[in-house]
Amino acid sequence: MLVPFFCFLTLFGLSFSQVLVAPTTILTPGTDAATLAALTAGVNNSTLGIPIPPPEFDLTYEIGGPKLRITSCLMNTIAALKELALGDWDGKVIDGTEYRLDNYPEVSIIMTTPRRRRNVQARFVMWAICLGVYDMISKKKFEFAQFEMSWKGQLLGWVQVVNHPPSADLKTEGMRANSTMDLGNKSATLPSPNRTLRLEPINITNIVTMGKVDDPAEARLNVTFEPIGVTLGVYDVFVPIMSGLTDMAKLPSTFQSSGLIIGLEGFKGFICILPSLPLRTSPPFMEYAWLIRAITRIPSYMLEKSRFGEINMNIAVDGVNVGFGSLNTRPDCHPDASPPASLGAAES
């Protein structure tokens, strides 16, 4: 028996995002300082975050059983959202698709469908992954999970977050009854202790290769990081990235951004990215495809450095600077932030 999770999120106590889609009013000729101030004014009241699914979308879940490695779970979540965000929002994810990084093989994210269906739209899968894992984070409960997706009362399929390789029959451990979610006025009752969680049958038909080193687009991108400021919690870094990827996926990856802020109230990390100055008049531009790839490199850099904290970052494509920004504790892009001429820091 599946337990109601939520039909859609409300904004009670949460700060979510919007994108700037009409930059022509602020991208006027002028000094770099004036342009930076105009860009900053444009983004300071717009924060990217987890979008609210329509009320027709319903997500129910079961969770419990063997523990998941938190790092592997979070890294595979980011990688799966990245692959989906670079694709078509209304594209199809086929039955039996598995997302799993070679460097973090302990956890798999798998999408399966009922027999009568063969695929599910990417947007539904993104909502299930992002919102499902967000709830795992909010409860600090990383265990086997199965999220059931429905649209207008019609079953679409399931997203499973499991150890690799997954088993078909699991025993819950330490489940608490009458537990509620901290998501506005939405609540859910978890299963009683010592019940059996049965996964839907899994038949892997499509393994998505993630973190491809031979991807030409990845080879064109260079992201430079510089540690600054204070340290942050792991979730203060991962949650804004999850939020931003899910929101940016709504628009084509070729969309040219004039700046964005990614953040979620309740978490200390905010990512601010602005286009490099002087503003470019020919390619490459600061497109979503580059931003999606750039922010997903942040966790790998921090894990390599064994430090989760504030950073400055510079984004270059084909050796040309297209954007710069930071991950810090301020929910704004402050005008005194200037584009780094050169960051003497690690490249990713």
C-alpha positions as CSV (number, residue, x, y, z in Angstrom):
1,M,0.0,0.0,0.0
2,L,1.4,3.4,-1.0
3,V,1.1,6.4,1.3
4,P,0.0,9.8,0.0
5,F,3.0,12.0,-0.4
6,F,1.8,15.3,-1.9
7,C,0.0,16.5,-5.0
8,F,2.0,19.7,-5.2
9,L,4.1,22.0,-3.0
10,T,2.9,25.2,-1.6
11,L,5.1,28.2,-0.9
12,F,4.4,28.4,2.8
13,G,7.8,29.2,4.4
14,L,9.7,28.4,1.1
15,S,11.4,30.7,-1.4
16,F,11.4,29.4,-4.9
17,S,12.5,30.6,-8.2
18,Q,11.8,32.5,-11.4
19,V,14.0,33.3,-14.4
20,L,14.7,36.5,-16.1
21,V,13.2,36.1,-19.6
22,A,13.2,39.7,-20.8
23,P,16.8,41.0,-20.5
24,T,16.5,43.6,-23.2
25,T,15.3,46.3,-20.8
26,I,18.5,46.1,-18.7
27,L,21.2,45.1,-21.2
28,T,21.8,48.6,-22.5
29,P,25.2,50.1,-23.4
30,G,27.1,51.5,-20.6
31,T,30.1,51.0,-18.3
32,D,30.7,47.6,-16.9
33,A,29.8,48.9,-13.4
34,A,26.5,50.4,-14.6
35,T,25.7,47.2,-16.4
36,L,26.6,45.0,-13.4
37,A,24.3,47.2,-11.2
38,A,21.5,46.8,-13.7
39,L,21.9,43.1,-13.9
40,T,22.1,42.8,-10.1
41,A,18.9,44.8,-9.7
42,G,17.2,42.5,-12.1
43,V,18.0,39.3,-10.4
44,N,17.8,40.2,-6.7
45,N,14.1,39.6,-6.4
46,S,14.1,36.5,-8.5
47,T,15.2,33.2,-6.9
48,L,15.3,29.9,-8.7
49,G,14.0,26.9,-6.8
50,I,11.8,23.8,-7.0
51,P,8.8,24.6,-9.2
52,I,5.4,23.7,-8.0
53,P,3.9,20.8,-10.0
54,P,0.3,21.3,-11.2
55,P,-2.4,20.0,-9.0
56,E,-3.1,17.2,-11.5
57,F,0.3,15.6,-10.6
58,D,0.3,13.3,-7.6
59,L,3.2,11.6,-5.9
60,T,2.9,8.9,-3.3
61,Y,5.7,7.0,-1.7
62,E,7.0,4.1,0.3
63,I,10.3,4.4,2.1
64,G,12.3,2.1,4.4
65,G,14.6,-0.8,4.6
66,P,18.4,-0.8,3.9
67,K,20.2,2.4,4.4
68,L,21.5,4.3,1.3
69,R,25.0,5.9,1.2
70,I,24.1,9.6,1.4
71,T,26.9,10.8,-0.8
72,S,26.1,8.3,-3.6
73,C,22.4,9.1,-3.3
74,L,23.0,12.9,-3.6
75,M,25.6,12.7,-6.4
76,N,23.4,10.4,-8.5
77,T,20.4,12.6,-7.8
78,I,22.3,15.6,-9.2
79,A,23.6,13.6,-12.2
80,A,20.1,12.3,-13.0
81,L,18.6,15.8,-12.8
82,K,21.4,17.2,-15.0
83,E,20.8,14.6,-17.7
84,L,17.0,15.3,-17.6
85,A,17.5,19.1,-17.5
86,L,19.7,19.0,-20.6
87,G,16.9,17.2,-22.5
88,D,13.4,18.1,-23.5
89,W,11.0,19.0,-20.6
90,D,8.3,17.1,-22.5
91,G,10.6,14.4,-23.7
92,K,10.2,10.7,-22.9
93,V,12.0,8.6,-20.4
94,I,11.6,4.9,-21.3
95,D,10.6,2.1,-19.0
96,G,13.6,0.6,-17.2
97,T,15.9,3.6,-17.4
98,E,18.6,3.5,-14.7
99,Y,20.7,6.5,-13.6
100,R,24.0,5.6,-11.9
101,L,27.4,7.2,-11.8
102,D,30.4,5.0,-12.2
103,N,32.2,6.9,-9.5
104,Y,29.2,6.4,-7.1
105,P,27.8,3.0,-8.0
106,E,26.3,2.1,-4.7
107,V,23.0,3.8,-5.5
108,S,20.7,3.6,-8.5
109,I,17.8,5.8,-9.5
110,I,15.4,3.7,-11.7
111,M,12.2,4.7,-13.6
112,T,9.7,1.9,-14.3
113,T,6.2,1.9,-15.8
114,P,3.1,-0.3,-15.7
115,R,2.9,-2.8,-18.5
116,R,0.5,-0.8,-20.5
117,R,2.9,2.2,-20.7
118,R,6.3,2.4,-22.3
119,N,7.6,5.8,-21.2
120,V,6.9,8.8,-18.9
121,Q,7.5,12.5,-19.7
122,A,10.7,13.8,-18.3
123,R,9.1,16.5,-16.3
124,F,7.2,14.0,-14.2
125,V,10.4,12.0,-13.5
126,M,12.2,15.2,-12.5
127,W,9.5,16.2,-10.1
128,A,9.5,12.7,-8.5
129,I,13.3,12.6,-8.1
130,C,13.8,16.2,-6.9
131,L,10.8,16.3,-4.5
132,G,11.3,12.8,-3.3
133,V,15.0,13.2,-2.5
134,Y,14.2,16.6,-1.0
135,D,11.8,14.9,1.4
136,M,14.5,12.3,2.3
137,I,16.9,15.3,3.1
138,S,14.3,17.1,5.1
139,K,13.7,14.0,7.2
140,K,17.4,13.0,7.2
141,K,16.1,9.5,6.2
142,F,18.2,7.9,3.4
143,E,16.7,4.5,2.9
144,F,15.2,2.5,0.0
145,A,12.4,4.6,-1.6
146,Q,9.8,4.1,-4.2
147,F,7.8,7.1,-5.5
148,E,4.7,6.5,-7.5
149,M,3.7,9.1,-10.1
150,S,0.2,9.8,-11.3
151,W,-1.4,12.4,-13.6
152,K,-5.1,13.2,-13.3
153,G,-5.6,10.0,-11.4
154,Q,-3.8,7.9,-14.0
155,L,-0.8,5.9,-12.9
156,L,2.4,6.9,-14.8
157,G,5.1,4.8,-13.2
158,W,7.6,4.7,-10.3
159,V,10.9,6.2,-9.5
160,Q,13.0,3.9,-7.2
161,V,16.1,5.1,-5.2
162,V,17.8,1.9,-4.2
163,N,21.1,0.2,-3.5
164,H,22.7,-1.4,-6.5
165,P,21.8,-4.0,-7.5
166,P,18.3,-3.7,-6.1
167,S,16.3,-6.5,-4.5
168,A,12.6,-7.0,-5.1
169,D,11.5,-7.5,-1.5
170,L,12.6,-5.3,1.4
171,K,11.9,-5.1,5.1
172,T,11.4,-1.7,6.7
173,E,13.4,-0.7,9.7
174,G,12.5,1.8,12.4
175,M,9.6,3.4,10.5
176,R,7.5,5.9,12.5
177,A,3.8,6.2,12.2
178,N,2.0,9.5,11.8
179,S,5.2,11.4,10.7
180,T,4.5,14.6,8.8
181,M,6.4,16.5,6.2
182,D,7.7,20.0,6.7
183,L,6.3,21.3,3.4
184,G,3.7,23.9,4.1
185,N,0.3,22.5,4.9
186,K,1.0,19.1,3.1
187,S,1.4,16.1,5.4
188,A,1.8,12.4,5.0
189,T,1.5,9.4,7.3
190,L,4.4,7.0,7.0
191,P,3.9,3.2,7.2
192,S,3.8,1.4,10.5
193,P,7.0,-0.3,11.7
194,N,8.1,-3.8,10.6
195,R,6.1,-3.9,7.4
196,T,7.3,-5.1,4.1
197,L,8.1,-2.7,1.3
198,R,7.7,-4.4,-2.1
199,L,9.4,-2.8,-5.1
200,E,7.7,-2.9,-8.5
201,P,9.5,-5.4,-10.8
202,I,12.7,-3.9,-12.3
203,N,13.9,-4.7,-15.8
204,I,16.7,-2.4,-16.7
205,T,16.5,-1.6,-20.4
206,N,18.3,1.7,-20.6
207,I,21.4,2.6,-18.6
208,V,22.1,6.3,-18.8
209,T,25.9,7.0,-19.0
210,M,26.5,10.0,-16.8
211,G,29.6,12.0,-16.2
212,K,30.8,11.3,-19.7
213,V,34.4,12.5,-20.0
214,D,34.2,12.3,-23.8
215,D,31.2,14.6,-24.1
216,P,32.3,17.4,-26.5
217,A,30.2,20.0,-24.6
218,E,31.9,19.1,-21.3
219,A,35.3,19.5,-23.0
220,R,34.4,23.0,-24.2
221,L,33.4,24.1,-20.6
222,N,35.9,25.2,-18.0
223,V,34.6,26.2,-14.5
224,T,37.1,27.6,-12.0
225,F,36.4,27.7,-8.3
226,E,37.9,29.7,-5.4
227,P,37.1,28.9,-1.8
228,I,36.0,31.9,0.2
229,G,34.1,32.7,3.4
230,V,32.5,30.3,5.8
231,T,31.8,26.6,5.6
232,L,28.4,25.2,4.7
233,G,26.4,22.0,5.4
234,V,26.3,19.4,2.7
235,Y,22.6,20.0,2.1
236,D,23.1,23.8,1.9
237,V,25.0,23.0,-1.3
238,F,23.0,20.1,-2.8
239,V,19.5,21.4,-2.3
240,P,20.0,24.7,-4.3
241,I,21.6,22.7,-7.1
242,M,18.7,20.3,-7.2
243,S,16.2,23.2,-7.2
244,G,18.0,25.1,-9.9
245,L,18.3,22.0,-12.2
246,T,14.6,21.2,-11.9
247,D,13.6,24.8,-12.6
248,M,16.0,25.4,-15.5
249,A,14.7,22.3,-17.2
250,K,11.5,24.0,-18.1
251,L,13.2,26.2,-20.7
252,P,15.3,25.0,-23.7
253,S,19.0,24.5,-22.8
254,T,19.8,27.1,-25.4
255,F,18.0,29.8,-23.4
256,Q,20.3,32.8,-22.8
257,S,20.2,33.8,-19.2
258,S,20.8,37.4,-18.0
259,G,21.4,36.2,-14.4
260,L,19.9,34.0,-11.8
261,I,19.8,33.3,-8.1
262,I,19.2,29.7,-6.9
263,G,18.2,29.1,-3.3
264,L,15.6,27.6,-0.9
265,E,14.6,29.1,2.4
266,G,15.7,26.9,5.3
267,F,19.1,26.2,3.6
268,K,22.0,28.6,3.9
269,G,23.5,28.2,0.4
270,F,22.5,30.6,-2.5
271,I,24.0,30.4,-5.9
272,C,24.2,33.7,-7.9
273,I,25.5,33.8,-11.5
274,L,25.7,36.8,-13.8
275,P,27.0,37.1,-17.4
276,S,30.6,38.1,-17.8
277,L,31.3,41.7,-18.7
278,P,31.4,43.4,-21.1
279,L,28.2,41.6,-22.3
280,R,28.8,39.4,-25.2
281,T,27.4,40.1,-28.6
282,S,28.4,36.9,-30.3
283,P,28.6,33.2,-29.2
284,P,29.3,31.7,-26.8
285,F,26.6,33.1,-24.6
286,M,25.6,32.3,-21.0
287,E,23.1,29.6,-22.0
288,Y,21.3,27.3,-19.6
289,A,23.2,24.3,-21.0
290,W,26.4,25.8,-19.7
291,L,24.9,26.8,-16.3
292,I,23.4,23.3,-15.8
293,R,26.7,21.7,-16.4
294,A,28.6,24.3,-14.4
295,I,26.6,24.0,-11.1
296,T,26.7,20.2,-11.2
297,R,30.4,20.4,-10.9
298,I,30.3,22.2,-7.6
299,P,29.7,19.1,-5.4
300,S,32.6,17.2,-7.1
301,Y,34.9,20.1,-6.4
302,M,33.9,20.3,-2.8
303,L,34.2,16.6,-2.2
304,E,37.7,16.6,-3.8
305,K,38.7,19.5,-1.5
306,S,37.0,17.9,1.5
307,R,35.3,21.3,2.2
308,F,31.7,22.4,1.7
309,G,31.6,26.2,1.9
310,E,31.3,29.5,0.1
311,I,33.0,29.8,-3.3
312,N,33.5,32.1,-6.2
313,M,33.2,30.6,-9.6
314,N,34.0,31.6,-13.2
315,I,32.5,29.9,-16.3
316,A,34.3,29.9,-19.6
317,V,33.3,28.2,-22.9
318,D,35.9,27.7,-25.6
319,G,38.3,29.8,-23.6
320,V,35.9,32.7,-23.4
321,N,34.4,33.9,-20.1
322,V,30.6,33.8,-20.3
323,G,29.6,34.0,-16.6
324,F,30.8,34.4,-13.0
325,G,29.2,34.1,-9.6
326,S,29.3,32.6,-6.2
327,L,27.8,30.2,-3.8
328,N,27.4,32.0,-0.5
329,T,25.0,32.7,2.4
330,R,23.5,35.8,0.9
331,P,20.2,35.5,-0.9
332,D,21.1,38.2,-3.4
333,C,23.6,39.3,-6.0
334,H,25.2,42.2,-4.3
335,P,26.4,45.0,-6.6
336,D,29.9,45.2,-5.1
337,A,30.6,41.8,-6.5
338,S,32.9,42.3,-9.4
339,P,33.8,39.8,-12.2
340,P,37.0,38.0,-11.3
341,A,39.8,38.7,-13.7
342,S,41.4,35.4,-12.9
343,L,40.8,32.9,-10.2
344,G,43.9,31.2,-8.9
345,A,42.0,28.1,-7.9
346,A,41.0,24.6,-9.0
347,E,39.5,24.0,-12.4
348,S,36.8,21.5,-13.0
